[in-house]
Amino acid sequence: MTVIVFTALVWKIIDFLRMLFNFKTNKSGVITQITAWVGGVAVVILAAHASITQTLVLPGTDQALKGLDIGSLIFIGLLISSVASAAVDIKKAVDNTDSAVKPPMINESGNV
């Protein structure tokens, strides 16, 4: 499981760099990935400070969220959001009809 999670992060970093280097044609993808990472980190930090989830122990660890430092929380947020992004990529590859297509984060003119 750990290998899959770390692989997803590396996969999404490589995809992000590819999109970033071609920013003019991939603005929406860059913004979407940044949003996913920021959202993942925010949710994990919120969970670490919410009383209902402070004692949550993530699979493969023996520490509760409450006991982790900020670097660990950020890293876990990046891992979780990268796995989610990779799952979306896999769904897109399987769903060749685009039946679950979502609008882009920005339109063709580059406006949000």
MARDOMI-784183 format. One record per residue: residue number from 1; residue in one letter; chain; x, y, z of N, C-alpha, C in turn. Coordinates in steps of 0.2 Angstrom, whole numbers, plus 5000, padded with zeros to 4 digits. Layout:
! MARDOMI-784183
    n  res  chain  n_c1  n_c2  n_c3  ca_c1  ca_c2  ca_c3  c_c1  c_c2  c_c3
  NUM    a      A     X     Y     Z      X      Y      Z     X     Y     Z
...
END
This chain:
! MARDOMI-784183
    n  res  chain  n_c1  n_c2  n_c3  ca_c1  ca_c2  ca_c3  c_c1  c_c2  c_c3
    1    m      A  5004  4994  5000   5000   5000   5000  5004  5006  5000
    2    t      A  5010  5006  5004   5014   5012   5004  5017  5014  4998
    3    v      A  5019  5009  4994   5022   5010   4987  5017  5013  4983
    4    i      A  5011  5011  4983   5006   5014   4979  5005  5021  4980
    5    v      A  5004  5023  4987   5003   5030   4989  5009  5034  4987
    6    f      A  5015  5032  4988   5021   5036   4986  5022  5036  4978
    7    t      A  5020  5031  4975   5020   5031   4967  5015  5036  4965
    8    a      A  5009  5037  4968   5004   5041   4966  5007  5049  4966
    9    l      A  5010  5050  4972   5013   5057   4973  5018  5058  4967
   10    v      A  5023  5053  4966   5028   5055   4961  5024  5055  4954
   11    w      A  5019  5051  4952   5016   5052   4946  5013  5059  4945
   12    k      A  5010  5061  4950   5006   5068   4950  5011  5073  4950
   13    i      A  5017  5073  4953   5022   5078   4952  5025  5078  4945
   14    i      A  5026  5072  4942   5028   5072   4935  5023  5075  4931
   15    d      A  5017  5073  4931   5011   5076   4927  5011  5083  4928
   16    f      A  5012  5086  4934   5011   5093   4936  5017  5097  4932
   17    l      A  5023  5094  4933   5029   5097   4929  5028  5097  4922
   18    r      A  5025  5092  4919   5024   5092   4912  5019  5097  4910
   19    m      A  5013  5098  4914   5008   5103   4912  5011  5110  4913
   20    l      A  5015  5111  4919   5018   5117   4920  5023  5120  4915
   21    f      A  5027  5115  4912   5031   5117   4906  5028  5119  4900
   22    n      A  5021  5117  4900   5017   5118   4894  5011  5122  4896
   23    f      A  5012  5127  4901   5007   5131   4904  5002  5134  4900
   24    k      A  5004  5137  4894   4999   5140   4890  4994  5135  4887
   25    t      A  4995  5129  4886   4990   5124   4884  4987  5120  4890
   26    n      A  4990  5121  4896   4988   5117   4901  4986  5120  4908
   27    k      A  4984  5127  4907   4982   5131   4913  4977  5127  4918
   28    s      A  4972  5125  4915   4967   5121   4919  4970  5116  4923
   29    g      A  4974  5112  4920   4977   5106   4923  4981  5108  4929
   30    v      A  4985  5113  4928   4990   5116   4933  4986  5118  4939
   31    i      A  4981  5122  4937   4976   5125   4943  4973  5120  4946
   32    t      A  4970  5115  4943   4967   5109   4946  4971  5105  4951
   33    q      A  4977  5104  4949   4982   5100   4953  4984  5104  4959
   34    i      A  4985  5110  4958   4987   5114   4964  4981  5114  4969
   35    t      A  4975  5115  4966   4969   5115   4970  4968  5109  4974
   36    a      A  4969  5103  4971   4969   5097   4974  4974  5096  4980
   37    w      A  4980  5098  4978   4985   5097   4984  4984  5102  4990
   38    v      A  4982  5108  4988   4980   5113   4994  4974  5110  4997
   39    g      A  4969  5108  4994   4963   5105   4997  4965  5099  5001
   40    g      A  4969  5094  4999   4971   5089   5003  4975  5090  5009
   41    v      A  4979  5095  5009   4983   5097   5014  4978  5101  5019
   42    a      A  4974  5105  5017   4969   5108   5021  4965  5103  5025
   43    v      A  4962  5098  5022   4958   5093   5025  4962  5090  5030
   44    v      A  4968  5088  5029   4972   5084   5034  4973  5088  5040
   45    i      A  4975  5094  5039   4977   5099   5045  4970  5100  5049
   46    l      A  4965  5101  5045   4958   5102   5049  4957  5095  5053
   47    a      A  4958  5090  5050   4956   5083   5053  4961  5082  5059
   48    a      A  4967  5085  5059   4971   5084   5065  4969  5088  5070
   49    h      A  4965  5094  5069   4963   5098   5074  4956  5098  5076
   50    a      A  4952  5093  5073   4945   5092   5074  4945  5087  5080
   51    s      A  4941  5088  5085   4941   5083   5090  4938  5076  5088
   52    i      A  4934  5076  5083   4931   5069   5081  4936  5065  5077
   53    t      A  4942  5068  5074   4947   5064   5070  4954  5065  5073
   54    q      A  4955  5068  5079   4961   5068   5082  4965  5062  5083
   55    t      A  4960  5057  5085   4963   5050   5087  4963  5045  5081
   56    l      A  4962  5048  5075   4962   5044   5069  4969  5042  5068
   57    v      A  4970  5035  5067   4976   5032   5065  4976  5030  5058
   58    l      A  4980  5033  5053   4980   5031   5046  4983  5024  5045
   59    p      A  4981  5020  5040   4983   5014   5039  4991  5014  5038
   60    g      A  4994  5009  5041   5001   5008   5040  5005  5013  5045
   61    t      A  5002  5016  5049   5005   5020   5055  5003  5018  5061
   62    d      A  5006  5020  5067   5004   5019   5073  5003  5026  5077
   63    q      A  5003  5031  5073   5002   5038   5077  4995  5041  5075
   64    a      A  4992  5044  5079   4986   5048   5078  4988  5054  5075
   65    l      A  4983  5057  5071   4984   5063   5067  4986  5069  5072
   66    k      A  4983  5069  5078   4984   5074   5083  4992  5074  5085
   67    g      A  4995  5069  5085   5002   5069   5087  5007  5070  5081
   68    l      A  5005  5071  5075   5010   5073   5070  5012  5080  5069
   69    d      A  5018  5081  5067   5020   5088   5066  5017  5091  5059
   70    i      A  5018  5097  5058   5015   5101   5052  5018  5098  5046
   71    g      A  5024  5096  5046   5027   5093   5040  5024  5087  5038
   72    s      A  5023  5082  5043   5020   5076   5042  5012  5077  5039
   73    l      A  5009  5082  5042   5002   5083   5040  5002  5085  5033
   74    i      A  5006  5090  5031   5007   5092   5024  5008  5086  5019
   75    f      A  5013  5082  5021   5015   5077   5017  5009  5072  5016
   76    i      A  5006  5070  5022   5000   5066   5021  4995  5069  5017
   77    g      A  4994  5075  5017   4989   5079   5013  4991  5078  5005
   78    l      A  4997  5079  5004   4999   5078   4997  4999  5071  4995
   79    l      A  5000  5066  4999   4999   5059   4997  4992  5058  4996
   80    i      A  4987  5060  5000   4980   5058   4999  4978  5061  4993
   81    s      A  4979  5068  4992   4976   5071   4986  4980  5069  4980
   82    s      A  4986  5066  4980   4989   5063   4974  4985  5057  4972
   83    v      A  4984  5053  4977   4980   5046   4976  4973  5048  4973
   84    a      A  4970  5053  4975   4964   5055   4973  4964  5057  4965
   85    s      A  4969  5061  4964   4970   5064   4957  4972  5058  4952
   86    a      A  4976  5053  4955   4978   5047   4951  4971  5043  4949
   87    a      A  4967  5042  4954   4961   5039   4953  4956  5042  4948
   88    v      A  4956  5049  4948   4952   5052   4943  4955  5051  4936
   89    d      A  4962  5051  4936   4965   5049   4929  4963  5042  4927
   90    i      A  4963  5038  4931   4962   5031   4930  4954  5030  4927
   91    k      A  4950  5034  4931   4943   5034   4929  4942  5037  4922
   92    k      A  4946  5042  4921   4945   5045   4914  4947  5041  4909
   93    a      A  4952  5037  4910   4955   5032   4905  4950  5026  4904
   94    v      A  4946  5024  4909   4942   5019   4909  4935  5021  4906
   95    d      A  4933  5027  4907   4927   5030   4905  4928  5034  4898
   96    n      A  4928  5030  4893   4930   5033   4886  4924  5037  4883
   97    t      A  4918  5037  4887   4912   5041   4884  4912  5048  4888
   98    d      A  4916  5049  4892   4916   5055   4896  4909  5057  4899
   99    s      A  4906  5051  4902   4900   5052   4905  4900  5055  4912
  100    a      A  4906  5056  4915   4907   5059   4921  4912  5065  4920
  101    v      A  4912  5068  4914   4916   5074   4913  4914  5080  4917
  102    k      A  4919  5084  4919   4918   5090   4923  4920  5096  4919
  103    p      A  4918  5102  4920   4920   5108   4917  4927  5109  4919
  104    p      A  4931  5112  4915   4938   5114   4917  4938  5120  4923
  105    m      A  4943  5120  4926   4944   5125   4932  4944  5132  4929
  106    i      A  4947  5133  4923   4946   5140   4919  4944  5139  4912
  107    n      A  4941  5144  4909   4939   5143   4902  4945  5144  4897
  108    e      A  4943  5143  4891   4948   5144   4886  4952  5150  4886
  109    s      A  4949  5156  4888   4952   5162   4888  4957  5163  4893
  110    g      A  4957  5159  4898   4961   5159   4904  4958  5162  4910
  111    n      A  4952  5164  4910   4948   5167   4915  4945  5162  4920
  112    v      A  4945  5163  4926   4943   5158   4931  4935  5159  4931
END
